[in-house]
Amino acid sequence: MVQAPGRANSSSPSPPHPPVLLMGEHLSPITPVAALAVLLCVVSTQRART
């Protein structure tokens, strides 16, 4: 079977890749919780204005 260039063999498992981040920064595990808190604050602020 011929594979397309740049494609990995689907039968061999590949190690999980970390998320692609700009500038190589490393985020703490609490980051998604903080992002959700900010999102909830923005939503509540927008609802209070209308």
C-alpha positions in Angstrom: 0.0 0.0 0.0 1.3 3.5 -0.9 1.1 6.2 1.7 0.6 9.8 1.1 3.7 11.9 1.8 3.9 13.2 5.3 1.4 10.7 6.6 2.3 8.4 9.5 1.4 4.7 9.4 -2.0 4.4 11.0 -1.2 0.9 12.4 1.7 2.2 14.6 0.6 4.1 17.7 2.1 7.5 18.1 2.8 9.2 21.4 0.4 11.9 22.5 1.4 15.3 21.5 1.2 18.3 23.8 -1.0 21.2 22.6 0.7 23.5 20.2 1.6 26.7 22.0 3.2 29.9 20.7 6.7 30.8 21.8 7.1 27.4 23.7 5.3 28.5 26.8 4.2 25.9 29.4 0.8 26.3 31.0 -0.2 25.0 34.4 -3.0 22.5 34.9 -5.2 25.2 36.5 -5.3 27.2 33.3 -8.5 25.7 31.9 -10.2 26.5 35.3 -9.1 30.1 35.2 -10.2 30.4 31.6 -13.6 29.1 32.5 -13.9 31.6 35.4 -13.0 34.5 33.1 -15.6 33.3 30.6 -18.3 33.1 33.3 -17.4 36.6 34.5 -17.7 38.0 30.9 -21.1 36.2 30.4 -22.5 37.5 33.7 -21.3 41.1 32.9 -22.8 41.0 29.5 -26.1 39.8 30.9 -26.2 42.5 33.5 -25.8 45.2 30.9 -28.8 44.0 28.8 
